[in-house]
Amino acid sequence: MGETLRWLDMQTSRQSLSKKQDSFLQDIPVTYGIELYDGMLLVRVGDDLAEAITRLVRFAIAVANLW
């Protein structure tokens, strides 16, 4: 529900992410097959729901590691 990205945004007193953080944030969705749309994280679910959830969790961990 957008909490991962909001959490990252709250970890800094600056109004924006550093260039390095922003670059990593652009690469992470591609790596895990997650789409960012209008502040939401979208995961396309094929035949394997567990695999889609795992990708979403890995995405959240990767974003948390940016801090």
MODELLER restraints for C-alpha pairs under 7 A, 6 or more apart:
rsr = mdl.restraints
at = mdl.atoms
rsr.add(forms.Gaussian(group=physical.xy_distance, feature=features.Distance(at['CA:1:A'], at['CA:40:A']), mean=6.53, stdev=0.5))
rsr.add(forms.Gaussian(group=physical.xy_distance, feature=features.Distance(at['CA:2:A'], at['CA:39:A']), mean=6.34, stdev=0.5))
rsr.add(forms.Gaussian(group=physical.xy_distance, feature=features.Distance(at['CA:2:A'], at['CA:40:A']), mean=5.77, stdev=0.5))
rsr.add(forms.Gaussian(group=physical.xy_distance, feature=features.Distance(at['CA:2:A'], at['CA:41:A']), mean=6.97, stdev=0.5))
rsr.add(forms.Gaussian(group=physical.xy_distance, feature=features.Distance(at['CA:4:A'], at['CA:60:A']), mean=6.10, stdev=0.5))
rsr.add(forms.Gaussian(group=physical.xy_distance, feature=features.Distance(at['CA:8:A'], at['CA:64:A']), mean=6.63, stdev=0.5))
rsr.add(forms.Gaussian(group=physical.xy_distance, feature=features.Distance(at['CA:8:A'], at['CA:67:A']), mean=6.71, stdev=0.5))
rsr.add(forms.Gaussian(group=physical.xy_distance, feature=features.Distance(at['CA:21:A'], at['CA:66:A']), mean=6.37, stdev=0.5))
rsr.add(forms.Gaussian(group=physical.xy_distance, feature=features.Distance(at['CA:25:A'], at['CA:63:A']), mean=6.93, stdev=0.5))
rsr.add(forms.Gaussian(group=physical.xy_distance, feature=features.Distance(at['CA:28:A'], at['CA:59:A']), mean=6.67, stdev=0.5))
rsr.add(forms.Gaussian(group=physical.xy_distance, feature=features.Distance(at['CA:29:A'], at['CA:35:A']), mean=6.03, stdev=0.5))
rsr.add(forms.Gaussian(group=physical.xy_distance, feature=features.Distance(at['CA:29:A'], at['CA:59:A']), mean=6.96, stdev=0.5))
rsr.add(forms.Gaussian(group=physical.xy_distance, feature=features.Distance(at['CA:32:A'], at['CA:55:A']), mean=5.63, stdev=0.5))
rsr.add(forms.Gaussian(group=physical.xy_distance, feature=features.Distance(at['CA:32:A'], at['CA:59:A']), mean=6.29, stdev=0.5))
rsr.add(forms.Gaussian(group=physical.xy_distance, feature=features.Distance(at['CA:34:A'], at['CA:41:A']), mean=6.55, stdev=0.5))
rsr.add(forms.Gaussian(group=physical.xy_distance, feature=features.Distance(at['CA:34:A'], at['CA:42:A']), mean=5.79, stdev=0.5))
rsr.add(forms.Gaussian(group=physical.xy_distance, feature=features.Distance(at['CA:34:A'], at['CA:43:A']), mean=5.25, stdev=0.5))
rsr.add(forms.Gaussian(group=physical.xy_distance, feature=features.Distance(at['CA:35:A'], at['CA:41:A']), mean=5.73, stdev=0.5))
rsr.add(forms.Gaussian(group=physical.xy_distance, feature=features.Distance(at['CA:35:A'], at['CA:42:A']), mean=4.93, stdev=0.5))
rsr.add(forms.Gaussian(group=physical.xy_distance, feature=features.Distance(at['CA:35:A'], at['CA:43:A']), mean=6.53, stdev=0.5))
rsr.add(forms.Gaussian(group=physical.xy_distance, feature=features.Distance(at['CA:36:A'], at['CA:42:A']), mean=6.28, stdev=0.5))
rsr.add(forms.Gaussian(group=physical.xy_distance, feature=features.Distance(at['CA:43:A'], at['CA:52:A']), mean=6.50, stdev=0.5))
rsr.add(forms.Gaussian(group=physical.xy_distance, feature=features.Distance(at['CA:45:A'], at['CA:52:A']), mean=5.77, stdev=0.5))
